[in-house]
């Protein structure tokens, strides 16, 4: 859709999702699930240099903020729309979103989501090797009579 976009800012994924259909008067994306799979955006190959992605937080406020107004009327909390796989792939479900009417009907209905990736420092290869070597020496020492 013309009014949708995905961008990245630091450790955050910014999504703007727009209404593309109505379902019994409700403003929805118009994306339909395929069998048992939800209609979704899937962003793979995520990597942050020197960091390991551990989890995420999700907000759905206008301007990608942490508070304020939202374009959602959906009963689903924003965090229930996002899934993290293998610490490098984020999936964002589209088919259960219901938008708030902003007074312009379907053409102006949208919601903005901010997915903040929570990271921890990745161990440096030299540090990991040193820890493994130290552990091996301790085991050898314990086995010696």
Order of alpha helices (4+ residues) and beta strands (2+ residues): beta-beta-beta-beta-beta-beta-beta-beta-beta-beta-alpha
